[in-house]
Amino acid sequence: MRKAQGSWEKRILKSLNSMCTELSIPLARKRPVGEQKELLNKWNEMGTDEPDLSLFRPVYAPKDFLEVLINLRNPNYENGDSLSFRTHLGLIQVPLKVKDIPELKEFFVELGLTTGQLGIDDSTQVPPELFENEHVRIGQKVLAEQDSAAAQQYVRQGSPTALRAELWALILNISSQPEDILYYEQLKTNVIQHDLLVDSLIYKDVKLTASNDDYYFVFEDYLYQVLLCFSRDTSVLGHFAYSSASPPKSYIRGKLGLEEYAVFYPPNGVIPFHGFSMYVAPLCFLYHEPSKLYQIFREMYVRFFFRLHSISSHPSGIVSLCLLFETLLQTYLPQLFYHLREIGAQPLRISFKWMVRAFSGYLATDQLLLLWDRILGYNTLEILAGKILAAAVFAFRAVNLMEVTSLAAAEAVLADLSTLKVMPLLQIFLFATVT
């Protein structure tokens, strides 16, 4: 896995360097004083800026990354050695241990049909005082006690809208101390003083994704601020200590290949891909103070989101999640799985884009935040349904999918997820219809 990750990193950096050569621009440069003043003056209105980004292209898109995952192989493994994996007919061909339905039921026991859930019991005909009011009261008590572990357990049943921002901050151990605000301001100063090539990639990504989203376009300024500062934050490099990935390096001009002149590029070691800004966009509904928004996003990234675009065998890693999704479908919805496979519409080719963005931009925001409650509550991305949710979506649309005859038709059936209710789908898939 580490070798495959290294090859992928080199491919990305090569693409970035190629763009530099084609456009005759450096990876980084110091901004002239006039340009610094101009950027500082429009810091809170960057969404009104319309730079010419036509020549810039995303370094990679999720579909490119999927092709890398599909081609992963273990050279020490032969199909005949494992009866349990030999019949796997999905795209992922790396035999990792993933949970089956009984194990998932045990792990996500609080999602059971007998446990109250925000996203279900607050929208029924049952009087709200039987669940919602009591749930809010308990949440207020958790916040009053400032107990992070209790907050994490609490949000497994969902977080009340009015308490969510504080609960997530408590779980992530985020508090706006003066030094945190000062650190954010230092990052902002770095953005003002130096222009990076990745800045244009960030601008283009926001313009192509969040700016065209009915929920998130109003947060365009926040997205630029957070992501530009994030690209300069060297503290983010710390997550590479427990990742199979390594930060990409570049060299001071004229010193190519000399390690003493190597520098991490960008400074945080994270090259944004197409859709990267959608990790930040939903958080803008919860946090309106830039330094607090920044801290929450950074912590969400180093705990969870980085695993969605790096190659590893971790249970919350993208490879395991893809394999779990395919295994669930093949085992519990075999007729649907085989039908889609036979018409050239492998389910993973449709659902991969949902997972790599943690469903951001696909679900309605209230439903997405309910889903992310459970990511924080269970401290895992497997709820993305290792793609339990993705498998549940396919199960929900199974009747329509059985009638399609092409990949394009299957994608059309699953094109709009904005009307779906997350928690009922998860409960039905895990605890009602699947045995």
C-alpha positions in Angstrom: 0.0 0.0 0.0 2.8 2.4 0.9 4.5 1.8 -2.5 1.2 2.5 -4.3 0.7 5.6 -2.3 4.2 6.8 -3.2 3.6 6.2 -6.9 0.3 8.2 -6.7 2.0 11.1 -4.9 4.7 11.3 -7.5 2.1 11.3 -10.3 0.3 14.2 -8.6 3.4 16.2 -8.1 4.5 15.5 -11.7 1.1 16.9 -12.9 1.6 20.0 -10.7 5.1 20.6 -12.1 3.9 20.0 -15.6 1.3 22.8 -15.1 4.0 25.1 -13.9 6.0 24.5 -17.0 3.1 24.8 -19.4 1.9 28.1 -17.8 5.4 29.4 -17.0 4.5 30.2 -13.4 6.4 29.2 -10.2 5.1 26.9 -7.5 5.5 29.9 -5.1 6.3 33.6 -5.3 6.3 36.6 -2.9 3.5 39.0 -3.8 4.5 42.6 -4.6 3.5 45.1 -1.9 0.7 46.5 -4.0 -0.8 43.0 -4.6 -0.5 42.3 -0.8 -2.5 45.4 0.0 -5.2 44.6 -2.6 -5.6 41.1 -1.3 -5.8 42.3 2.3 -8.5 44.9 1.4 -10.7 42.3 -0.3 -10.1 39.4 2.2 -13.7 39.3 3.2 -15.0 39.7 -0.3 -12.9 37.2 -2.3 -16.0 35.7 -3.8 -16.5 38.8 -5.9 -13.1 38.3 -7.5 -13.1 36.7 -11.0 -9.6 35.7 -11.8 -8.9 34.0 -15.2 -8.7 30.3 -14.2 -9.3 28.9 -17.7 -5.8 27.5 -18.1 -5.7 25.8 -14.7 -7.0 22.3 -14.3 -7.5 20.1 -11.2 -4.5 18.0 -10.5 -6.8 15.1 -10.2 -10.4 14.2 -9.8 -11.9 11.3 -7.7 -12.4 9.2 -10.8 -8.6 9.3 -11.4 -8.0 8.1 -7.8 -10.6 5.3 -8.3 -8.6 3.9 -11.2 -5.5 3.8 -9.0 -7.5 1.8 -6.3 -8.9 -0.6 -8.9 -5.4 -1.5 -10.0 -4.1 -2.2 -6.5 -2.8 -5.7 -6.0 -1.0 -7.6 -3.3 2.0 -9.4 -4.9 2.1 -11.9 -2.0 -1.5 -12.9 -2.5 -2.9 -15.5 -4.9 -6.6 -15.9 -5.4 -6.5 -19.6 -4.6 -5.3 -18.9 -1.1 -8.5 -17.4 0.2 -11.9 -19.0 -0.3 -13.5 -16.0 1.4 -12.2 -13.5 -1.2 -12.0 -15.7 -4.3 -15.6 -15.0 -5.2 -15.4 -11.2 -4.7 -16.5 -9.8 -8.1 -16.1 -6.1 -7.3 -13.5 -3.7 -8.5 -11.4 -3.7 -5.4 -9.0 -6.7 -5.5 -7.1 -6.2 -2.2 -8.2 -8.8 0.4 -8.7 -6.7 3.5 -10.7 -7.7 6.6 -14.0 -5.7 6.7 -17.0 -6.0 8.9 -20.0 -8.1 8.0 -23.6 -7.1 8.9 -23.6 -8.8 12.3 -20.4 -7.0 13.3 -21.8 -3.7 11.9 -25.0 -4.2 14.0 -22.9 -4.8 17.1 -20.6 -1.8 16.4 -23.5 0.6 15.5 -25.8 -0.8 18.2 -27.1 2.7 19.2 -28.6 3.0 15.7 -30.9 0.2 16.5 -34.7 0.3 16.0 -35.4 0.6 19.7 -33.1 3.6 20.3 -34.3 7.1 19.8 -32.7 9.0 16.9 -32.7 12.5 15.8 -33.5 12.3 12.1 -36.3 9.9 12.8 -38.1 10.2 16.1 -38.2 14.0 16.0 -40.1 13.9 12.7 -42.8 11.4 13.6 -46.3 11.9 15.0 -45.1 11.0 18.5 -45.2 14.0 20.8 -41.7 15.6 20.8 -41.5 15.6 24.6 -41.2 11.8 24.5 -37.8 12.1 22.9 -36.6 15.3 21.4 -37.1 17.6 24.5 -35.4 15.0 26.8 -32.5 14.6 24.3 -32.0 18.4 24.2 -32.0 18.5 28.0 -29.3 15.8 28.2 -27.3 17.6 25.5 -27.3 20.8 27.6 -26.1 18.8 30.6 -23.3 17.3 28.6 -22.2 20.8 27.5 -22.4 22.2 31.0 -20.1 19.4 32.3 -17.7 19.9 29.3 -17.2 16.1 29.1 -15.8 15.3 25.6 -16.3 11.5 26.0 -19.9 12.0 27.0 -20.4 14.4 24.0 -19.1 11.7 21.7 -21.4 9.1 23.1 -24.3 11.6 23.0 -24.1 12.5 19.3 -24.4 8.8 18.3 -28.2 9.5 18.5 -27.8 12.8 16.6 -27.2 16.3 17.8 -29.9 19.0 18.2 -29.3 21.8 15.7 -28.9 24.4 18.4 -26.3 22.4 20.2 -24.3 20.9 17.3 -21.6 23.5 17.0 -20.7 23.4 20.7 -20.9 19.6 20.8 -18.6 19.1 17.9 -16.1 21.6 19.2 -16.2 19.7 22.6 -15.6 16.3 20.9 -12.8 17.7 18.8 -11.3 19.5 21.8 -11.5 22.9 20.1 -11.7 26.1 22.0 -11.0 29.6 20.7 -8.1 30.7 22.9 -6.2 33.9 22.1 -3.2 31.9 20.8 -5.5 30.0 18.4 -6.8 33.3 16.9 -3.3 34.6 16.7 -2.2 31.4 14.9 -5.0 31.9 12.3 -3.9 35.5 11.8 -0.3 34.4 11.2 -1.6 31.9 8.5 -3.6 34.7 7.0 -0.5 36.9 6.8 1.4 34.1 5.0 -1.4 34.0 2.4 -1.2 37.8 2.0 2.6 37.7 1.6 3.1 34.7 -0.7 1.2 33.3 -3.7 1.2 29.6 -4.3 0.2 27.7 -7.4 -2.3 25.7 -5.3 -4.1 28.9 -4.6 -5.4 28.9 -8.1 -6.4 25.2 -7.7 -8.4 26.2 -4.6 -10.1 29.1 -6.4 -11.0 26.9 -9.3 -12.3 24.1 -7.1 -14.5 26.5 -5.1 -15.8 28.0 -8.3 -16.6 24.6 -9.8 -18.2 23.0 -6.7 -19.4 25.0 -3.8 -20.1 28.2 -5.8 -22.6 26.2 -7.9 -24.3 24.5 -5.0 -27.7 25.7 -3.8 -26.7 25.2 -0.2 -23.1 26.5 -0.1 -22.7 29.3 -2.6 -23.2 31.9 0.1 -20.1 30.7 1.9 -17.7 31.3 -0.9 -15.6 33.9 1.0 -15.3 31.6 4.0 -14.1 28.8 1.8 -11.3 30.8 0.3 -10.2 32.1 3.7 -10.1 28.7 5.3 -8.6 26.7 2.4 -5.9 29.3 1.6 -4.8 29.4 5.3 -5.0 25.6 5.5 -2.5 25.3 2.6 0.1 27.2 4.6 -0.5 25.3 7.9 2.6 23.2 8.6 1.0 21.7 11.7 -1.2 19.6 9.3 2.0 17.7 8.4 1.7 15.9 11.8 -1.0 13.6 10.5 1.5 12.0 8.1 3.1 10.3 11.2 0.1 7.9 11.3 -0.6 7.8 7.6 0.8 5.6 4.8 1.1 8.8 2.8 4.0 11.2 2.9 3.9 14.9 2.0 5.0 15.8 -1.5 8.3 17.6 -1.9 9.7 20.2 -4.3 13.1 21.8 -4.5 14.5 25.3 -4.4 15.1 26.4 -8.0 18.3 25.2 -9.4 18.7 22.6 -6.6 16.7 19.7 -8.0 17.5 16.4 -6.4 19.5 17.9 -3.5 17.7 16.8 -0.3 19.0 19.6 1.8 17.1 22.0 -0.5 13.9 20.0 -0.5 10.7 21.6 0.9 7.2 20.3 1.4 4.8 21.6 -1.2 2.4 22.9 -0.4 3.5 23.7 3.2 0.8 21.6 4.7 1.6 18.6 2.4 -2.0 18.5 1.0 -2.6 19.1 -2.7 -6.3 19.8 -3.2 -8.3 17.7 -5.6 -11.5 18.4 -7.4 -14.2 18.6 -4.7 -11.8 19.2 -1.8 -13.6 22.4 -0.7 -16.8 20.4 0.0 -15.1 19.1 3.2 -15.4 22.7 4.5 -18.7 23.9 3.1 -21.1 22.1 5.5 -19.1 23.4 8.5 -19.9 27.0 7.5 -23.5 26.4 8.6 -22.2 25.8 12.2 -19.3 28.2 12.6 -19.3 31.9 11.5 -16.1 33.0 13.2 -13.2 32.3 10.8 -10.6 31.1 13.2 -13.1 28.7 14.9 -14.3 27.5 11.5 -10.7 26.9 10.6 -9.8 24.9 13.7 -12.8 22.7 13.3 -12.1 21.9 9.7 -8.4 21.2 10.3 -9.2 18.8 13.1 -11.9 17.1 11.0 -9.4 16.7 8.2 -6.5 15.2 10.3 -8.9 12.9 12.1 -11.1 11.7 9.3 -11.1 13.3 5.8 -7.4 12.6 4.9 -8.3 8.9 4.9 -10.7 9.4 2.0 -7.9 10.3 -0.5 -4.9 8.3 0.7 -4.1 4.6 0.2 -3.9 2.5 3.3 -5.4 -0.7 4.9 -7.0 1.3 7.8 -10.7 0.3 8.5 -11.7 3.9 7.8 -9.4 4.2 4.8 -10.8 4.6 1.3 -9.7 1.1 0.2 -11.5 -0.7 3.1 -14.6 1.5 2.7 -14.8 0.6 -1.0 -14.4 -3.1 -0.3 -17.0 -3.0 2.5 -19.5 -1.4 0.2 -18.9 -3.9 -2.6 -19.0 -6.8 -0.1 -22.3 -5.6 1.4 -24.0 -5.3 -2.0 -22.7 -8.6 -3.3 -23.7 -10.5 -0.1 -27.0 -8.9 0.7 -28.2 -7.6 -2.7 -26.6 -10.2 -5.1 -29.2 -9.9 -7.8 -28.8 -6.1 -8.0 -25.0 -6.4 -7.8 -24.7 -8.9 -10.6 -27.2 -7.1 -12.8 -25.3 -3.8 -12.6 -22.0 -5.6 -13.1 -23.3 -7.4 -16.2 -24.4 -4.1 -17.9 -21.1 -2.4 -17.2 -22.3 -0.3 -14.3 -20.2 -1.5 -11.4 -21.8 0.1 -8.3 -18.5 1.4 -7.0 -18.1 3.6 -10.1 -21.3 5.3 -9.2 -20.9 5.6 -5.4 -17.2 6.4 -5.2 -17.7 10.1 -5.7 -20.2 10.2 -2.8 -17.8 8.6 -0.4 -14.6 10.5 -1.3 -16.5 13.7 -0.4 -18.2 12.2 2.7 -21.5 12.7 0.9 -21.0 16.5 1.0 -22.8 18.2 -1.9 -25.0 15.1 -2.5 -27.2 15.0 0.6 -29.3 17.9 1.9 -27.3 19.8 4.5 -29.5 18.8 7.5 -29.2 15.1 6.5 -25.4 15.5 6.0 -24.9 16.9 9.4 -26.9 14.1 10.9 -24.5 11.7 9.1 -21.4 13.6 10.3 -22.8 13.4 13.9 -22.4 9.7 13.7 -18.9 10.0 12.1 -17.8 11.9 15.2 -19.9 9.8 17.6 -18.4 6.5 16.4 -15.0 7.9 15.5 -15.1 6.1 12.1 -15.9 6.7 8.5 -17.5 3.3 8.2 -20.9 4.9 8.6 -20.4 6.3 5.1 -21.3 2.9 4.7 -18.0 1.6 4.5 -20.5 2.9 2.8 -23.3 1.4 4.8 -25.2 4.5 3.7 -24.1 4.0 0.1 -25.3 0.4 0.2 -28.6 1.5 1.7 -29.1 4.0 -1.1 -28.7 1.3 -3.7 -31.1 -0.9 -1.7 -33.6 1.9 -1.6 -33.4 2.4 -5.4 -33.1 -1.3 -6.2 -36.4 -1.7 -8.1 -35.5 1.2 -10.5 -31.9 0.0 -10.8 -32.9 -3.5 -11.8 -34.6 -2.0 -14.9 -31.6 0.0 -16.2 -29.4 -1.3 -19.1 -26.4 1.0 -18.9 -24.0 2.9 -16.6 -25.5 6.2 -17.7 -29.0 5.0 -16.9 -27.9 3.8 -13.4 -26.2 7.1 -12.7 -29.4 8.9 -13.7 -31.5 6.9 -11.2 -29.0 7.8 -8.4 -28.3 11.4 -9.6 -30.3 13.2 -6.9 -29.8 12.2 -3.3 -31.1 15.5 -1.9 -34.5 14.1 -0.9 -33.2 11.1 1.0 -33.5 10.7 4.8 -30.2 9.4 6.1 -31.2 7.8 9.4 -34.2 5.7 8.2 -32.1 4.3 5.4 -29.3 3.3 7.8 -31.7 1.7 10.2 -33.6 -0.2 7.7 -30.5 -1.5 5.9 -28.7 -2.6 9.1 -31.5 -3.7 11.4 -34.7 -4.3 9.4 -34.4 -5.8 5.9 -30.9 -7.4 6.0 -30.4 -10.6 8.1 
